[in-house]
């Protein structure tokens, strides 16, 4: 499951553009839902035409989905951090990739950690200690 978090972090990597994207999709939810419902119910030719119709609604639907990812990042980051100390190497690797991706969101740190240090500094064990199974002093 951790492997699926990396693309969410990439999709949510807006930098400082989140407010601008939020303003573009604000108050357009009914219109975007209608576009999406039509898109999923039409054939391939119809879907292709919808992307070229000049309304820009398809791009706004994608922006709205990415914004939902952006809003979810702080909660996902907080829930992913404990997996960095897993005894299973694959789980630690997936968690590290997910945290690296999710942590690019400035909002993640503000909502998840407030004034605390970045999450990798919060780990009670160093990387070498995790590998050898020792507790950091």
C-alpha positions in Angstrom: 0.0 0.0 0.0 2.9 2.4 0.7 4.0 2.2 -2.9 0.8 3.8 -4.0 1.5 6.9 -1.9 4.4 8.1 -4.0 2.2 9.0 -7.0 -0.1 10.9 -4.7 2.8 13.0 -3.5 3.9 13.7 -7.0 0.4 14.7 -8.1 0.1 17.0 -5.0 3.4 18.7 -5.6 2.1 22.1 -6.3 4.7 24.2 -4.6 3.1 27.6 -4.1 0.4 27.1 -6.8 -2.2 25.5 -4.5 -4.1 28.7 -3.8 -4.3 29.6 -7.5 -5.6 26.1 -8.4 -8.1 26.2 -5.5 -9.4 29.6 -6.8 -9.9 28.1 -10.4 -11.9 25.1 -9.3 -13.8 26.9 -6.5 -17.6 27.0 -7.1 -17.3 24.8 -10.2 -17.9 21.4 -8.5 -21.3 20.7 -10.0 -20.0 21.6 -13.5 -16.9 19.4 -13.0 -19.0 16.5 -11.7 -21.3 16.7 -14.7 -18.3 16.8 -17.1 -16.8 13.7 -15.3 -20.1 11.8 -15.4 -20.5 12.5 -19.1 -16.8 11.6 -19.7 -17.1 8.2 -18.1 -20.3 7.3 -19.8 -19.3 8.2 -23.4 -17.3 6.2 -25.9 -13.6 6.8 -26.7 -14.4 9.2 -29.6 -16.6 11.3 -27.3 -14.0 11.4 -24.6 -11.4 12.6 -27.1 -13.8 15.3 -28.3 -14.4 16.4 -24.7 -10.7 17.1 -24.2 -10.7 19.3 -27.3 -14.0 21.1 -26.8 -12.3 24.3 -25.7 -14.0 24.5 -22.3 -10.9 23.5 -20.3 -13.2 21.5 -18.0 -11.0 18.4 -18.4 -8.0 20.2 -17.1 -10.0 21.6 -14.2 -11.2 18.1 -13.3 -7.5 17.0 -13.2 -6.7 20.0 -11.1 -9.5 19.3 -8.7 -8.2 15.7 -8.3 -4.7 16.8 -7.7 -6.0 19.4 -5.2 -7.7 16.5 -3.3 -4.4 14.7 -3.2 -2.7 17.9 -1.9 -5.3 18.3 0.9 -4.8 14.6 1.9 -1.0 14.8 2.0 -0.6 15.9 5.7 -2.7 13.0 6.9 -0.9 10.5 4.7 2.5 11.7 5.7 1.7 11.4 9.4 0.4 7.9 8.9 3.4 6.8 6.8 6.2 7.9 9.2 6.0 4.9 11.6 6.8 2.6 8.6 10.3 4.1 8.3 11.3 2.1 11.4 9.8 -1.2 10.1 11.9 -4.3 10.4 11.0 -5.2 6.8 13.4 -3.6 4.3 10.8 -3.4 1.5 8.4 -1.6 3.8 11.1 0.9 4.9 12.0 1.5 1.2 8.4 2.1 0.2 7.9 4.3 3.2 11.0 6.3 2.4 9.9 6.9 -1.2 6.4 7.9 0.0 7.7 10.2 2.7 10.1 11.8 0.2 7.3 12.4 -2.2 4.7 13.5 0.3 7.1 15.8 2.2 7.6 18.0 -0.8 4.3 19.6 0.1 4.8 22.6 2.4 1.3 22.1 3.7 2.3 18.6 4.9 4.8 20.0 7.4 2.5 22.8 8.6 -0.5 20.6 9.3 1.3 17.4 10.5 4.2 18.8 12.5 3.6 22.4 13.2 6.8 23.9 14.6 8.6 20.6 15.0 11.6 19.5 13.0 11.1 17.6 9.7 10.0 14.0 10.1 13.2 12.3 9.3 14.8 14.2 12.2 12.1 13.0 14.5 13.1 9.3 14.1 14.5 7.9 17.4 16.9 5.7 15.4 19.5 6.6 13.0 19.6 5.0 9.6 22.6 2.9 10.5 20.9 1.8 13.8 17.8 0.8 11.8 20.0 -1.4 9.6 21.8 -3.0 12.6 18.8 -3.1 14.9 20.4 -1.0 17.6 18.7 1.9 19.4 20.2 5.4 18.9 21.7 7.0 22.0 
